[in-house]
Amino acid sequence: RGRIVEVLQNARRAQAKRVTITNGDGIVVVGDDGRGIDYFEKLLDLGGSGWEARLDKSEDPAGVGLFCLAPRSLTIRSKGQAVTIGDDGWTGGNVEIRADPGGATATGTELSIADEPWSAAIVNPLAAFTGLEVIVDGECCPHEQFIDGEAAHHSEDGYRIKVVPEKDVTVLHRTAAENREYGGNVFVNFHGQVIVFAHRPVSTHDLNCLVDLTGEPTGLRLM
């Protein structure tokens, strides 16, 4: 799950609207229509960001980045350049950036990953609340608003919150939650990554809180 989530998050951060995933012959190809990669040299900067200041304020995007795909063989193509990262590349070996005139030249990024299939069944709950149109092997993943209708908007903290009966928490909410096996009644959507935990300040146990990050500056961080 983690590597799929990271790839989808990176596409969203690159202002993509659409992501296509194609499986075949042990290779997963992921393409997006985002702004592409300007500096290939920063791809293996562990813990670095490289994202604009707006994202640093709204979601702290620095993290493991592409290392979530290690030690798999990975080819990246974007804006007329390409790079292939293998075993040595993940452990500090030389990684050559090469011209790729046949690749994506204007915008967008394409990843080719040696991996088991990223099936629709696996991707669907991970894509549901990203705001992206995600297509797996020609099939569009279901997506919906994390919070339906009106909600209390706390712009000073960068989120919307709504308290709903348990019956109004959808199957997608529950299957998207990374730690759903622990139960809980508070669902927090970090731009597609859903975390659930328990917090019951009142005795009524059929109430659930939905918290949706808006992209405004916030102190809430996904750890």
C-alpha positions in Angstrom: 0.0 0.0 0.0 2.7 2.5 1.0 4.5 2.7 -2.3 1.2 3.2 -4.2 0.1 5.9 -1.9 3.4 7.7 -2.2 3.3 7.6 -6.0 -0.2 9.0 -6.1 0.7 11.7 -3.6 3.6 12.8 -5.7 1.4 13.0 -8.8 -1.0 15.2 -6.9 1.7 17.4 -5.6 2.9 17.8 -9.2 -0.6 19.2 -9.9 -1.7 16.2 -11.9 -5.4 15.7 -12.5 -5.2 12.2 -14.0 -3.1 9.1 -13.3 -3.0 5.9 -15.4 -1.7 2.6 -14.1 -1.1 -0.3 -16.5 0.0 -3.8 -15.4 1.8 -6.3 -17.7 4.7 -8.7 -17.8 5.9 -7.9 -14.3 6.1 -4.2 -15.0 3.8 -1.5 -13.6 3.6 1.7 -15.7 2.3 4.8 -13.9 1.8 8.0 -15.9 0.5 11.3 -14.8 -0.3 14.7 -16.5 1.4 16.8 -13.9 4.1 19.4 -14.4 6.9 16.9 -14.8 10.4 16.7 -13.3 12.8 19.7 -13.7 15.7 18.4 -11.7 16.4 14.7 -11.9 19.4 15.2 -9.6 17.0 15.6 -6.6 15.1 12.3 -7.2 17.3 10.4 -4.7 17.6 13.1 -2.1 16.4 11.1 0.9 14.4 13.3 3.3 14.6 16.3 1.0 11.6 18.0 -0.5 12.1 19.9 -3.7 8.5 21.0 -3.6 7.4 24.6 -3.5 7.0 26.5 -0.2 3.2 26.3 -0.4 3.3 22.5 0.0 5.8 22.8 2.9 3.2 24.9 4.7 0.2 22.7 3.9 1.4 19.1 4.2 5.2 18.8 4.9 5.9 16.7 1.8 9.5 15.8 2.6 9.9 12.1 3.2 11.2 8.8 1.8 10.1 9.8 -1.8 11.2 7.4 -4.5 12.9 5.2 -1.9 9.5 3.7 -1.2 10.1 1.8 -4.5 13.5 0.3 -3.5 15.0 -2.1 -4.3 12.9 -2.6 -7.4 14.1 -1.6 -10.8 12.6 1.8 -11.7 12.7 3.8 -14.9 11.5 7.5 -14.8 10.8 9.5 -17.9 9.8 13.2 -18.0 10.4 16.2 -20.1 12.6 14.5 -22.6 14.9 12.9 -20.0 15.0 9.5 -18.4 16.8 7.6 -15.7 16.9 4.0 -14.6 17.6 3.1 -11.0 18.7 -0.4 -10.1 20.3 -2.1 -7.2 23.4 0.0 -7.2 21.4 3.2 -7.7 19.5 2.7 -4.5 22.7 2.2 -2.5 24.7 5.2 -3.8 25.9 4.0 -7.1 26.1 6.2 -10.2 22.8 6.8 -11.9 23.0 8.2 -15.4 20.5 10.8 -16.6 20.0 10.3 -20.4 18.2 12.1 -23.1 14.8 10.6 -23.9 13.4 12.3 -27.0 10.7 9.7 -27.4 9.3 10.2 -23.9 7.1 12.7 -22.3 8.5 16.1 -23.5 6.0 18.7 -22.4 4.5 17.8 -19.0 3.9 14.7 -17.0 5.9 11.8 -15.6 6.0 8.1 -16.4 7.3 5.5 -14.0 8.0 1.9 -15.0 8.4 -0.3 -11.9 9.3 -4.0 -11.7 6.6 -5.0 -9.3 3.6 -7.3 -8.7 0.4 -5.9 -10.2 -1.2 -2.8 -8.8 -4.7 -4.1 -9.3 -7.8 -2.1 -9.1 -8.8 -3.9 -5.9 -5.7 -2.6 -4.2 -5.6 0.9 -5.8 -9.3 1.8 -5.5 -9.4 2.7 -1.7 -6.0 4.4 -2.0 -7.2 6.7 -4.8 -10.7 7.4 -3.5 -9.9 10.7 -1.7 -6.9 12.0 -3.5 -8.9 14.3 -5.8 -7.2 12.5 -8.8 -8.8 10.7 -11.6 -7.1 7.3 -11.4 -7.4 4.7 -14.1 -6.2 1.1 -13.6 -5.9 -1.1 -16.7 -8.6 1.0 -18.4 -11.0 1.0 -15.4 -11.7 4.3 -13.6 -11.3 4.0 -9.8 -14.3 5.1 -7.7 -13.9 8.5 -6.0 -16.0 10.6 -3.8 -15.8 13.7 -1.5 -14.4 12.8 1.8 -17.0 15.0 3.5 -20.3 15.2 1.8 -22.2 18.5 2.1 -21.7 21.2 4.6 -19.0 21.0 7.3 -17.3 23.3 9.8 -14.4 25.0 8.0 -11.4 25.9 10.3 -9.3 27.8 7.8 -6.9 28.8 10.6 -5.9 25.2 11.0 -6.4 24.1 7.4 -9.2 21.5 7.7 -12.9 20.9 7.5 -14.7 18.7 10.1 -18.1 17.0 10.3 -19.6 14.8 12.9 -21.8 12.0 11.4 -23.7 8.9 12.6 -21.7 5.7 12.1 -24.0 4.6 9.3 -22.9 7.6 7.2 -19.2 6.5 7.2 -18.9 4.8 3.8 -17.2 1.6 2.8 -14.5 3.7 1.0 -13.8 5.6 4.2 -13.2 2.4 6.0 -11.2 0.6 3.4 -9.0 3.7 2.7 -7.9 3.9 6.4 -4.4 2.6 6.8 -4.8 1.5 10.4 -8.5 0.5 10.2 -7.8 -2.8 12.0 -7.4 -0.8 15.2 -10.9 0.6 15.0 -11.7 4.1 15.9 -14.2 6.8 15.2 -12.1 9.7 13.9 -11.1 9.6 10.2 -8.5 12.1 9.0 -7.9 12.5 5.3 -4.4 13.7 4.5 -5.1 14.3 0.8 -5.9 10.7 0.2 -4.1 9.0 3.1 -6.7 8.3 5.7 -5.8 7.7 9.3 -8.3 6.5 11.9 -8.1 6.6 15.7 -10.4 6.6 18.7 -11.6 9.7 20.5 -14.9 9.6 22.3 -15.4 12.7 24.6 -19.1 11.8 25.0 -20.9 8.6 25.9 -22.6 8.4 22.5 -20.6 5.8 20.6 -22.3 5.9 17.2 -20.8 9.3 16.3 -17.9 9.6 13.9 -15.7 12.6 13.1 -14.5 13.2 9.5 -11.6 15.6 9.2 -10.5 16.7 5.7 -7.3 18.7 5.1 -8.0 21.5 2.7 -4.6 22.5 1.4 -4.4 25.6 3.5 -1.4 26.2 5.8 -1.8 23.8 8.8 0.1 22.5 11.7 -1.3 19.0 11.3 1.3 16.6 10.0 1.2 13.0 8.9 3.9 11.1 10.8 
